[in-house]
């Protein structure tokens, strides 16, 4: 299944720089792992906000949830998920 995932980072502004840096590094590393596993297919930044839009692929909503909660920033994220279905015009043949 494919999912459109919108996230907004709500890490408090007063978070110490060393913790912020550690979390960002961990986030990049985990995102790379999810890409290599084929779970994170595409990722876009939202200009002017600390937000992303991602295209994820997972066996089911529970597997997607497991992937998202594995992100180091999970605790500070607002997340919305939309399950996607193939449009008839996209089918070949």
Number of C-alpha atoms within 10 A of each C-alpha: 13 20 22 16 19 20 19 16 16 14 15 9 8 7 10 9 10 9 10 16 12 11 16 14 13 15 17 13 14 17 20 14 13 19 16 11 11 13 21 23 15 13 16 11 13 13 8 6 9 12 17 16 18 17 18 24 23 17 10 12 16 10 12 21 12 11 17 20 12 15 18 19 17 16 12 13 18 12 15 12 17 12 13 13 9 9 7 7 6 7 7 5 3
